[in-house]
Amino acid sequence: MSEDTQRPLRGEINGGADRLAIPRADKDAVEGGSRFKGKRRRKVSYLTANKIYTVDYKEVNILRRFLNDRGKIVPSRQSGNTAGQQRMISEAIRRAREMALLPFTVQEMGNDRRDYGPRRERFAPRHAEAQAPAADKE
């Protein structure tokens, strides 16, 4: 092969001064299109969709939508709330909990949750010889 048909390697042009002159192929690019298909659409909040501008702590039926099955406040990335809406909802939920309108935690689990066995004592000895009294060794 002749020298003019061969492409110079990276860094060989001008002693390495123009090493970025040759464009490098993107390693993440997939033939036939890009890897990602644009931006995902943002989730629309329940409050925005129903044109609710304020939420009071007494509106328990609305506040329950923003609690998960354990009684925790759902994050805004799941509910689609804006930052202001999330602050308003979390404040209303906290007030409703103080007034005993909403639970702090949910004790009884639904049937869809996996049933766990009885829990062992946290600081109980694990072995039988640890439970035996030391007076028997006389």
Backbone bond lengths (Angstrom), bond angles and torsions (degrees), N, CA, C in turn:
res aa  C-N    CA-C-N  psi(-1)  N-CA   C-N-CA  omega(-1)  CA-C   N-CA-C  phi
1 M - - - 1.452 - - 1.521 109.27 -
2 S 1.291 114.18 147.19 1.461 117.89 -179.68 1.521 110.08 -84.51
3 E 1.296 116.18 161.42 1.459 121.73 -176.00 1.520 112.24 -69.25
4 D 1.334 118.08 -31.92 1.460 120.26 -176.78 1.524 112.38 -77.01
5 T 1.323 119.28 -16.93 1.466 120.41 177.50 1.513 112.26 -87.87
6 Q 1.324 116.72 -20.09 1.453 118.95 179.13 1.517 110.29 -83.22
7 R 1.312 114.51 140.09 1.460 120.47 178.23 1.524 109.28 -84.84
8 P 1.323 117.87 133.21 1.474 118.51 -179.66 1.527 110.62 -68.21
9 L 1.315 113.86 148.71 1.459 119.68 178.55 1.524 110.11 -73.22
10 R 1.311 115.73 162.95 1.461 120.17 178.17 1.520 109.55 -62.07
11 G 1.314 115.80 132.54 1.450 120.27 176.77 1.516 114.19 89.95
12 E 1.328 117.92 -7.06 1.457 119.86 179.84 1.518 112.39 -85.86
13 I 1.318 118.64 -18.40 1.448 121.17 -178.45 1.519 108.42 -77.32
14 N 1.316 118.11 127.80 1.470 124.85 178.21 1.521 112.06 53.77
15 G 1.291 117.41 37.33 1.463 120.10 176.03 1.510 113.57 67.81
16 G 1.310 118.12 24.91 1.456 121.38 177.16 1.510 114.11 96.89
17 A 1.333 118.67 -3.01 1.461 121.59 -177.98 1.527 111.33 -69.63
18 D 1.336 116.09 -33.31 1.473 120.21 -179.30 1.526 110.73 -105.71
19 R 1.297 117.23 45.40 1.461 118.59 -175.12 1.525 112.25 -69.88
20 L 1.323 118.13 -19.31 1.453 120.74 177.39 1.522 112.38 -95.69
21 A 1.328 116.49 6.68 1.457 119.69 -178.62 1.524 111.58 -69.97
22 I 1.313 117.09 -30.42 1.459 120.67 179.43 1.521 107.99 -90.56
23 P 1.325 118.09 121.22 1.463 119.15 -179.64 1.521 111.34 -67.92
24 R 1.301 115.04 139.43 1.457 121.12 -179.02 1.521 109.17 -99.53
25 A 1.318 117.01 138.87 1.463 121.03 179.95 1.522 109.61 -68.90
26 D 1.320 116.05 140.66 1.460 120.97 179.27 1.518 108.91 -74.51
27 K 1.322 116.26 125.83 1.459 119.35 -175.82 1.530 112.56 -73.28
28 D 1.333 117.65 -21.73 1.458 120.43 -179.91 1.517 112.80 -89.87
29 A 1.329 116.27 -10.77 1.460 118.80 -177.57 1.527 109.57 -71.78
30 V 1.312 115.65 138.18 1.453 121.59 179.79 1.518 107.00 -108.88
31 E 1.315 115.50 138.91 1.455 118.65 179.25 1.511 110.86 -61.69
32 G 1.327 115.82 138.15 1.449 119.83 176.65 1.522 113.57 90.69
33 G 1.304 118.98 7.56 1.462 120.41 177.93 1.509 111.27 148.65
34 S 1.304 114.61 176.27 1.454 118.57 -178.97 1.526 110.30 -84.23
35 R 1.303 114.75 166.61 1.459 120.94 -177.02 1.522 111.54 -75.70
36 F 1.318 116.67 -36.03 1.459 121.03 -178.81 1.521 109.37 -109.10
37 K 1.291 116.55 148.26 1.462 120.95 -176.20 1.522 111.30 -106.43
38 G 1.305 117.40 61.84 1.457 121.57 175.41 1.521 112.87 74.21
39 K 1.325 114.67 -170.80 1.458 120.97 -178.57 1.517 110.85 -81.58
40 R 1.330 115.45 146.73 1.455 120.17 174.49 1.510 108.64 -82.06
41 R 1.312 115.80 150.58 1.452 119.93 179.38 1.512 110.43 -74.48
42 R 1.331 116.31 138.06 1.463 120.28 -179.50 1.514 109.93 -71.71
43 K 1.321 116.34 142.59 1.456 121.76 179.78 1.530 109.91 -69.97
44 V 1.311 116.75 137.86 1.462 121.21 -178.30 1.524 108.50 -90.09
45 S 1.317 116.35 133.08 1.457 122.24 -178.48 1.526 111.17 -70.87
46 Y 1.329 115.44 150.71 1.468 121.20 174.91 1.516 110.16 -62.39
47 L 1.321 116.85 -37.98 1.463 121.09 -178.75 1.532 110.92 -67.89
48 T 1.314 116.63 -41.48 1.457 120.59 179.61 1.527 110.79 -67.09
49 A 1.323 117.05 -42.35 1.458 121.33 -177.93 1.527 111.64 -64.59
50 N 1.336 116.99 -36.10 1.465 121.11 -178.59 1.523 113.00 -98.13
51 K 1.326 117.32 8.04 1.460 123.95 177.83 1.528 112.37 54.17
52 I 1.331 115.13 48.21 1.464 121.86 176.03 1.525 106.57 -98.77
53 Y 1.328 116.41 119.83 1.457 120.37 -174.75 1.523 113.24 -98.23
54 T 1.336 117.19 -28.99 1.464 120.48 177.12 1.519 109.04 -133.48
55 V 1.315 115.31 145.54 1.460 121.68 176.90 1.517 107.29 -125.30
56 D 1.318 116.43 126.24 1.456 122.17 179.28 1.524 109.05 -98.50
57 Y 1.324 117.38 160.32 1.461 120.67 -179.15 1.520 112.02 -67.99
58 K 1.339 118.17 -17.28 1.471 120.96 -178.93 1.529 112.43 -81.80
59 E 1.313 117.89 -13.85 1.461 121.72 -179.24 1.526 109.22 -86.97
60 V 1.321 114.92 74.55 1.460 121.88 -172.56 1.523 111.84 -67.25
61 N 1.346 116.87 -35.82 1.458 119.14 -177.89 1.529 111.63 -63.91
62 I 1.317 118.46 -32.95 1.466 121.21 176.26 1.521 110.10 -75.52
63 L 1.330 116.43 -41.24 1.466 119.90 -176.75 1.523 112.05 -67.18
64 R 1.328 117.77 -30.05 1.473 120.52 179.12 1.523 112.15 -63.49
65 R 1.320 117.61 -25.79 1.471 121.12 177.86 1.527 111.31 -64.15
66 F 1.322 116.98 -24.80 1.455 121.41 -175.25 1.524 112.29 -102.97
67 L 1.332 117.46 17.22 1.458 123.17 173.59 1.521 108.38 -116.29
68 N 1.327 117.03 141.42 1.455 118.49 175.78 1.527 110.41 -86.90
69 D 1.318 117.52 -174.62 1.465 120.78 -174.56 1.516 112.84 -67.87
70 R 1.333 117.76 -16.85 1.461 121.30 177.31 1.524 112.74 -92.22
71 G 1.336 117.21 -6.76 1.449 120.94 -178.62 1.511 113.50 93.82
72 K 1.333 117.85 8.97 1.460 121.20 179.06 1.524 110.15 -87.30
73 I 1.327 115.82 152.86 1.461 121.18 177.92 1.529 108.35 -74.34
74 V 1.331 115.72 129.39 1.458 121.96 -178.58 1.530 108.83 -72.40
75 P 1.335 119.37 134.73 1.463 120.33 179.57 1.524 112.21 -68.11
76 S 1.314 115.99 158.32 1.463 120.74 -174.86 1.525 112.09 -67.13
77 R 1.329 117.60 -26.52 1.464 118.50 178.63 1.526 111.41 -69.08
78 Q 1.335 117.31 -22.42 1.463 120.83 176.28 1.520 111.46 -88.50
79 S 1.314 117.12 -39.35 1.456 120.56 -175.83 1.525 112.35 -86.46
80 G 1.337 117.48 -22.43 1.455 120.90 -179.19 1.515 113.44 86.01
81 N 1.318 117.97 8.48 1.465 121.10 -179.55 1.520 111.31 -69.32
82 T 1.334 114.74 150.77 1.451 119.29 170.12 1.526 108.02 -77.18
83 A 1.319 117.21 172.69 1.467 120.61 -177.93 1.525 110.92 -63.46
84 G 1.325 116.93 -41.31 1.468 120.17 179.18 1.518 112.27 -66.26
85 Q 1.324 116.56 -40.77 1.464 120.27 177.92 1.519 110.64 -64.73
86 Q 1.347 117.00 -40.65 1.461 120.30 -179.22 1.525 111.01 -65.12
87 R 1.330 117.72 -39.04 1.468 120.05 177.16 1.520 110.79 -65.10
88 M 1.337 116.99 -42.32 1.455 121.29 179.90 1.531 110.84 -63.34
89 I 1.320 117.14 -43.04 1.465 121.55 -178.63 1.520 110.58 -68.60
90 S 1.331 117.23 -45.11 1.465 118.78 -178.34 1.525 111.46 -64.91
91 E 1.319 117.25 -36.04 1.467 120.29 176.86 1.529 110.80 -66.79
92 A 1.338 116.52 -41.72 1.467 120.26 178.87 1.527 111.08 -66.30
93 I 1.331 117.46 -37.65 1.467 120.84 178.30 1.512 110.21 -66.07
94 R 1.327 117.36 -41.60 1.470 120.10 178.90 1.526 111.23 -63.03
95 R 1.327 116.53 -41.00 1.469 119.08 178.27 1.519 111.47 -67.61
96 A 1.327 116.88 -39.07 1.468 120.29 178.84 1.524 110.81 -66.38
97 R 1.306 118.08 -33.31 1.469 120.97 176.29 1.525 110.63 -67.03
98 E 1.320 116.70 -41.09 1.467 120.28 179.07 1.530 111.58 -65.21
99 M 1.320 116.03 -32.84 1.465 120.71 179.07 1.528 111.95 -86.82
100 A 1.330 117.43 5.53 1.466 125.06 178.75 1.528 112.28 63.44
101 L 1.329 117.00 30.41 1.455 120.56 174.40 1.522 111.01 -90.03
102 L 1.320 116.43 -26.72 1.465 122.32 176.98 1.526 108.58 -127.60
103 P 1.333 117.63 149.53 1.472 119.79 179.53 1.525 111.82 -79.27
104 F 1.325 116.11 150.28 1.456 120.40 172.57 1.520 109.53 -73.78
105 T 1.333 116.50 -43.71 1.462 122.41 175.44 1.513 108.34 -138.30
106 V 1.322 116.05 159.78 1.456 121.32 177.70 1.517 107.61 -106.28
107 Q 1.335 117.33 120.15 1.457 121.00 -176.76 1.523 112.71 -82.64
108 E 1.334 117.01 -48.58 1.460 119.48 -178.10 1.520 109.31 -85.49
109 M 1.321 114.92 130.21 1.457 120.96 -178.12 1.514 109.94 -91.35
110 G 1.298 115.63 155.88 1.447 120.80 175.80 1.519 111.46 -72.50
111 N 1.323 116.52 168.52 1.461 120.88 -179.37 1.519 112.11 -69.58
112 D 1.328 116.84 -20.45 1.456 119.71 -178.91 1.523 112.00 -75.02
113 R 1.337 117.98 -15.59 1.459 121.47 177.55 1.520 110.20 -79.20
114 R 1.331 116.61 149.37 1.452 121.03 179.55 1.526 109.76 -72.75
115 D 1.301 116.01 138.73 1.459 120.90 -179.12 1.518 109.28 -82.45
116 Y 1.285 116.82 125.36 1.450 121.46 177.84 1.524 108.88 -99.89
117 G 1.333 115.46 152.49 1.457 120.65 178.73 1.519 110.85 -73.95
118 P 1.314 116.28 177.49 1.472 118.68 179.57 1.524 110.34 -65.03
119 R 1.312 115.23 143.67 1.453 120.32 -179.08 1.519 109.93 -83.66
120 R 1.321 115.97 143.03 1.466 119.39 178.60 1.525 109.27 -83.24
121 E 1.301 114.87 162.14 1.458 120.52 177.92 1.525 109.08 -63.86
122 R 1.282 116.68 143.46 1.448 120.14 -173.63 1.522 113.31 -71.78
123 F 1.322 117.14 -42.32 1.453 120.52 -176.56 1.519 112.24 -113.04
124 A 1.314 118.11 19.83 1.466 121.47 179.61 1.526 109.38 -76.99
125 P 1.325 117.98 146.25 1.467 119.54 176.79 1.527 110.31 -66.24
126 R 1.319 115.37 145.55 1.462 119.80 -174.52 1.520 113.31 -90.44
127 H 1.325 118.86 -27.88 1.462 121.36 -173.16 1.519 111.23 -105.83
128 A 1.327 115.31 153.79 1.469 120.92 -177.71 1.529 110.94 -69.78
129 E 1.353 117.66 -35.50 1.470 118.46 -178.50 1.524 111.11 -69.33
130 A 1.279 118.63 -23.36 1.456 120.83 176.56 1.522 110.52 -72.83
131 Q 1.342 117.39 -25.42 1.459 121.39 179.98 1.527 112.07 -84.25
132 A 1.337 119.12 -22.29 1.463 122.48 -177.12 1.519 108.99 -69.66
133 P 1.337 117.21 139.18 1.473 119.55 178.35 1.517 111.75 -69.89
134 A 1.322 118.14 151.17 1.456 124.13 -178.19 1.523 111.62 -78.40
135 A 1.326 121.56 -13.12 1.466 124.54 -176.87 1.529 112.06 -71.82
136 D 1.300 121.61 -17.37 1.469 124.72 -178.22 1.519 112.25 -73.89
137 K 1.307 120.08 -13.29 1.460 123.08 -174.87 1.530 113.45 -86.92
138 E 1.297 120.78 8.09 1.477 124.16 -177.09 1.450 113.10 -66.97
